[in-house]
Amino acid sequence: MIGNTLIGTDELASMIGRDGVIIVDCRHELVDPAAGRIAWQDGHVPGAVHADLDHDLADLDRPDAGRHPLPDATAFTQWLGGIGWTPAHQVVAYDEAGGALAAARLWWMMRLIGHRKACVLDGGLVAWTAAGGALDSRVPNINCREPSERAWSSDELVNYEMLARGLAEDSLLLVDARAEPRFRGDIEPIDPVAGHVPGACNRPFSANLGSDGRFKDASQLREEWLAILNGRDSDDVVHMCGSGVTACHNLLAMEHAGLSGSRLFAPSWSGWIGDPDRPVAQGK
């Protein structure tokens, strides 16, 4: 039985060409947004379609909501219909960044429309090729479907007002997935303001991975995340990052560790600093 968080290369190999399975190549480079699609064209897991972070998994026409705003749910389900998805399909996402750009984002968006038959290839394309997995440059044949109308699950999202109120009341734990120098505000290579949301703690998404680029064992992840929770419930956790993409990696790690119920502040840092009246902290 395929899980709803991570799968290995052997499991994926057994699914190639099977009806009811959609494999999605989510590779993306922040410095060169076109590079992901070019890489997919050069070679991908056989049968994989491509998801463009900027155009399929975000709506860049909403600058008030950060660098990678959520698209409208209708637009997302229309895209899903275009790649042949139905609610009966198993979705497998992969990338070349340990799931962070942007396989975990697609995994989370599938959950956001209530679809739990979605998982991420552990170790991504690097693990696939290291295991002897073949690559294919052919464009797969797609049986387009009528969109299955879905709405975003509001229970899994946190907006600006909810975040500010939760921080003021200490009713949530805000976890920032960016690298520590960016969290502290020592550097900021992407956004115009450096620092973090006051009251947030830092858990770089890279800490979820072992030296082989795969996720750490679920029991180890659970122990590490329980230390971060420090007695709080997992559904107190709200994840963020720079633009709501790598934060999904932390959410995936918690789910894989059996710590369900955490949510996402999708606008993340790039959205938070869109209003100069919102406070900014620096340092640890």
C-alpha angles and dihedrals in degrees: 000000000000114000126226099238116038137002131188131235094259091055091049092049089056090054099053110122094004119140114246095033126107118189116199126198106211100176114152139166118205093208093049112027092184093057096082095060092043090053090050090051090051094052139331142166105292111274095011120145121207129248117198111212094209097045109023103030098034142033109226091188090079103074092165089069101056135265096307106030119186112262120234109281090237091054090050094050090047088055090048090053088051091059092048100259125159128170088260094062127103110225122208118188128191141170139165098258103073089271095305099106098067121309094092089050091058091044090054093046090053089054089047090064091046098260111137098173092092132105143166126241105246108234092010125222092337091062091043095056093040088057090053096260115165125241125216129197096193120112106243122238109252126203099209116215137203108265115264102225112235137162129215114265104245090199090071098048132076121200130202095270094047091049095049092047093046092050092048092050094040088233095132140042113226113207120193116206098198123112114276097251090056092045091052091046095241089129136007114187097170116026127057095237127051126215137047144275109282110256096025123126126212128243109160109216089231088070088072091066133076126222090274093061093250126116116272118254112289092242092053092047090050092052092049095047093046087057089054092047090053094194098328123123117256091240088063089069122102117186128212140161134163098307109353098272111094089036086072087065090063091047090051091049092053092048091049088051091054094253102128133179105052118139140211133242092209100192088055122172096333090055096042093057091049087090111057090204092067113098123251128203130198134194124034 
